[in-house]
Amino acid sequence: MGKLPVISGADAVRAFCRIGYELSHQSGSHMILRLRTPPHRHLSIPNHKELAKGTLRGLIRDAGLTVEQFEELLD
């Protein structure tokens, strides 16, 4: 497993949008993304300045990505 980057919730949203997720709505401090193509997945990303490592790892796993694939989306 690769080392996780330290990123904000907004940075994570931008990265996930590059693979087909779109911002559906915001509920409190969480931004809800949905995948436009099947399988229609949802991600709930906290709008924090720094995401906890466990939260980020779970989001990456829920999106069906590896840490390395996610890091490529950040570039």
C-alpha positions in Angstrom: 0.0 0.0 0.0 1.3 3.4 -0.9 1.7 6.3 1.5 -1.4 8.5 1.6 -1.1 12.2 0.6 -2.3 14.9 3.0 -5.1 16.7 1.2 -8.3 18.7 1.8 -11.8 17.6 1.1 -12.0 20.0 -1.8 -8.8 18.4 -3.3 -10.4 15.0 -3.0 -13.5 16.1 -4.7 -11.5 17.5 -7.6 -9.6 14.2 -7.9 -12.8 12.0 -7.9 -14.5 14.3 -10.4 -11.7 13.4 -12.9 -13.0 9.8 -12.9 -16.6 10.6 -13.5 -18.0 11.6 -10.0 -20.0 14.7 -9.8 -21.1 16.9 -6.9 -24.6 15.9 -6.1 -25.3 18.1 -3.1 -23.9 19.2 0.3 -25.3 18.0 3.6 -23.9 20.0 6.4 -20.1 19.8 6.2 -20.2 16.7 3.8 -20.0 16.9 0.1 -22.0 14.1 -1.6 -20.6 12.9 -4.9 -22.3 10.4 -7.2 -20.9 8.4 -10.1 -22.6 9.3 -13.4 -22.1 5.8 -14.9 -23.0 2.4 -13.6 -22.3 1.2 -11.0 -23.9 4.3 -9.5 -21.8 4.8 -6.3 -21.9 7.6 -3.8 -19.1 9.1 -1.8 -19.5 11.4 1.3 -16.5 13.6 1.6 -16.0 15.9 4.7 -15.3 19.5 3.7 -12.3 19.7 6.0 -8.9 21.4 5.5 -7.2 18.0 6.0 -8.8 14.6 5.6 -8.0 11.9 8.2 -5.9 9.1 6.7 -8.5 6.4 7.5 -11.3 8.5 5.9 -9.2 9.1 2.8 -8.2 5.4 2.5 -11.9 4.4 2.9 -13.0 6.9 0.2 -10.3 5.6 -2.2 -11.4 2.0 -1.5 -15.1 2.8 -1.9 -14.3 4.4 -5.3 -12.6 1.2 -6.4 -9.1 2.7 -6.7 -5.7 2.0 -5.4 -3.7 4.7 -3.6 -1.4 4.9 -6.6 -4.3 5.4 -9.0 -5.7 8.1 -6.7 -2.3 9.9 -6.5 -2.2 10.1 -10.3 -5.6 11.9 -10.2 -4.1 14.6 -7.9 -1.4 15.6 -10.5 
